[in-house]
Structures are given as structure tokens and as C-alpha cells.
Amino acid sequence: MLQSFYNNLGFFGALGVSLLLFIFFIFWIAGIAGITLPYDGGKQRGSTFQTILAVLVPIYPIVWLIFDMYSQHQEMKED
């Protein structure tokens, strides 16, 4: 797969696509970890439906992660 990126996009294009896919994967895993993170007495933060949705729809945990980071930023700004 990387060789086809290299053949079609060149060195820097293949490097950029590979880097973007890697960052997307890291954010996906971080979003899943954030959704399933226990808090306040061991309750799961997200529901089972959210966990299943996060695994099956990779863009959902990334959007959730960005929204959660924004809401935490707003809480910190108020304090």
C-alpha cells in the first residue's frame, strides 16, 4: 500500500498520507479510550452504544475528542 502511494504521489506525498493516516489512527484510539474511561466511582463515561459506535464509525471518536477538548477548555477558562 505504501508503495502504491509512493508510485502515485511521490516521496513527500506518500510521507504526508502515511503521517495523516497514523495521526488519524492515534486520535481514533484516544477517542475510544476517552469514551470508555471510567470516572466518579467507576461508572463508564459513555454508554455501550457510544462504545460500539466509536469502534464501527472511526470519525465519531475523533469528533467526540475535539468536542470534549473544547468543552474542557471552556471549563478551564471560566475558573
Stockholm file with secondary structure:
# STOCKHOLM 1.0

chainA/1-79         MLQSFYNNLGFFGALGVSLLLFIFFIFWIAGIAGITLPYDGGKQRGSTFQTILAVLVPIYPIVWLIFDMYSQHQEMKED
#=GR chainA/1-79 SS CHHHHHHHHHHHHHHHHHHHHHHHHHHHHHHHHHHTCEETTTEESSCHHHHHHHHHCTHHHHHHHHHHHHHHHHHHHHC
#=GC SS_cons        CHHHHHHHHHHHHHHHHHHHHHHHHHHHHHHHHHHTCEETTTEESSCHHHHHHHHHCTHHHHHHHHHHHHHHHHHHHHC
//
